[in-house]
């Protein structure tokens, strides 16, 4: 089995997942980094969802900007936290 982003996201959220995925993660030589990256991705998604729920118009403008920048260059990294 592969450790894709969706599977890792489910694991971070505590959603029922297949035992083999946990075994794959624990046996992977870079397990700590993979897990830390998955947690960081989930935290970022949670922050974005919170922003979207409070200010949908801002998120709509962000999506338009991101779509425009994808067509011309790599999209800029925007952080919702102070880090």
Buried (B, 14 or more C-beta within 10 A) or exposed (E): EEBEEEBBBBBBEEEEBEEEBEEBBEEEEEEEEBBEEBBEBBEBEEEBEEBBEEEEEEBEEBEEEEEEEEEEEEEEEEEEEEE
